[in-house]
Amino acid sequence: MSTLSPADQLLSYRDSIDNFDAALVHILAERFRVTKAVGELKAVADLPPSDPKREEEQIERLRRLAERSNLDPDFAEKFLEFIIREVIQHHKRARD
């Protein structure tokens, strides 16, 4: 049992959430840095901005990871699909 008051425990939880949010932002920034390089390479090599087969494989992989991590796989899929849509838009803009 926690010796913290409910208000202090809430603050502690919120501090943890803030730390996780910061980590997520940094990880996403790194991911987009790399996908930007991929988009530039695809533009130079005249490759299509999207790769449906790779996207499908990544979604399946992420769903499995989510299940093993007790995270709703539907949520994980929606999250990855959102990221993929953003990446494809970046890849398309790299061609302009």
Kinemage of the C-alpha trace (Angstrom):
@kinemage 1
@onewidth
@group {chain A} dominant
@subgroup {mainchain}
@vectorlist {calphas} color= white
{ca met a 1} P 0.000 0.000 0.000
{ca ser a 2} L 1.250 3.443 -0.929
{ca thr a 3} L 2.105 5.911 1.821
{ca leu a 4} L 1.478 8.823 -0.536
{ca ser a 5} L -1.698 10.819 -0.304
{ca pro a 6} L -4.035 10.441 -3.290
{ca ala a 7} L -3.036 13.946 -4.474
{ca asp a 8} L 0.690 13.098 -4.248
{ca gln a 9} L 0.163 9.735 -5.940
{ca leu a 10} L -1.739 11.485 -8.750
{ca leu a 11} L 1.161 13.916 -9.191
{ca ser a 12} L 3.580 10.982 -9.311
{ca tyr a 13} L 1.489 9.237 -11.977
{ca arg a 14} L 1.276 12.458 -13.973
{ca asp a 15} L 5.052 12.921 -13.765
{ca ser a 16} L 5.472 9.420 -15.197
{ca ile a 17} L 2.967 10.151 -17.966
{ca asp a 18} L 4.817 13.381 -18.803
{ca asn a 19} L 8.087 11.434 -19.024
{ca phe a 20} L 6.504 8.848 -21.325
{ca asp a 21} L 5.036 11.602 -23.517
{ca ala a 22} L 8.455 13.238 -23.812
{ca ala a 23} L 10.030 9.902 -24.740
{ca leu a 24} L 7.340 9.286 -27.367
{ca val a 25} L 7.934 12.693 -28.940
{ca his a 26} L 11.696 12.098 -29.094
{ca ile a 27} L 11.238 8.612 -30.538
{ca leu a 28} L 8.768 9.884 -33.150
{ca ala a 29} L 11.161 12.692 -34.085
{ca glu a 30} L 13.934 10.145 -34.654
{ca arg a 31} L 11.603 7.883 -36.618
{ca phe a 32} L 10.561 10.761 -38.877
{ca arg a 33} L 14.203 11.807 -39.319
{ca val a 34} L 14.942 8.346 -40.730
{ca thr a 35} L 11.753 8.131 -42.791
{ca lys a 36} L 12.613 11.546 -44.276
{ca ala a 37} L 15.905 10.055 -45.467
{ca val a 38} L 13.977 7.101 -46.891
{ca gly a 39} L 11.654 9.494 -48.738
{ca glu a 40} L 14.601 11.395 -50.197
{ca leu a 41} L 16.210 8.132 -51.316
{ca lys a 42} L 12.948 6.973 -52.879
{ca ala a 43} L 12.618 10.276 -54.748
{ca val a 44} L 16.170 10.092 -56.096
{ca ala a 45} L 15.798 6.403 -57.017
{ca asp a 46} L 12.337 7.037 -58.509
{ca leu a 47} L 10.723 4.518 -56.157
{ca pro a 48} L 7.048 4.847 -55.188
{ca pro a 49} L 6.332 6.850 -52.021
{ca ser a 50} L 4.381 3.976 -50.481
{ca asp a 51} L 5.024 0.255 -50.187
{ca pro a 52} L 1.704 -1.466 -49.405
{ca lys a 53} L 3.332 -4.870 -48.812
{ca arg a 54} L 5.787 -3.406 -46.273
{ca glu a 55} L 2.999 -1.425 -44.626
{ca glu a 56} L 0.875 -4.556 -44.248
{ca glu a 57} L 3.821 -6.485 -42.778
{ca gln a 58} L 4.538 -3.665 -40.331
{ca ile a 59} L 0.912 -3.514 -39.200
{ca glu a 60} L 0.845 -7.270 -38.611
{ca arg a 61} L 4.157 -7.076 -36.703
{ca leu a 62} L 2.926 -4.187 -34.564
{ca arg a 63} L -0.353 -5.977 -33.792
{ca arg a 64} L 1.647 -9.002 -32.546
{ca leu a 65} L 3.866 -6.753 -30.427
{ca ala a 66} L 0.802 -5.027 -28.997
{ca glu a 67} L -0.835 -8.335 -28.095
{ca arg a 68} L 2.332 -9.509 -26.317
{ca ser a 69} L 2.474 -6.188 -24.475
{ca asn a 70} L -1.184 -6.244 -23.400
{ca leu a 71} L -1.962 -3.239 -25.589
{ca asp a 72} L -5.099 -3.165 -27.703
{ca pro a 73} L -3.916 -4.299 -31.169
{ca asp a 74} L -6.629 -2.208 -32.855
{ca phe a 75} L -5.281 0.903 -31.158
{ca ala a 76} L -1.722 -0.013 -32.153
{ca glu a 77} L -2.831 -0.531 -35.749
{ca lys a 78} L -4.625 2.830 -35.880
{ca phe a 79} L -1.569 4.527 -34.408
{ca leu a 80} L 0.767 2.960 -36.986
{ca glu a 81} L -1.632 3.702 -39.845
{ca phe a 82} L -1.651 7.352 -38.793
{ca ile a 83} L 2.156 7.414 -38.803
{ca ile a 84} L 2.309 5.635 -42.159
{ca arg a 85} L -0.072 8.187 -43.712
{ca glu a 86} L 2.140 11.012 -42.449
{ca val a 87} L 5.292 9.336 -43.748
{ca ile a 88} L 3.754 8.809 -47.197
{ca gln a 89} L 2.791 12.490 -47.322
{ca his a 90} L 6.383 13.400 -46.454
{ca his a 91} L 7.644 11.059 -49.185
{ca lys a 92} L 5.318 12.666 -51.717
{ca arg a 93} L 6.517 16.147 -50.711
{ca ala a 94} L 10.133 15.024 -51.142
{ca arg a 95} L 9.367 14.735 -54.860
{ca asp a 96} L 8.310 18.374 -55.187
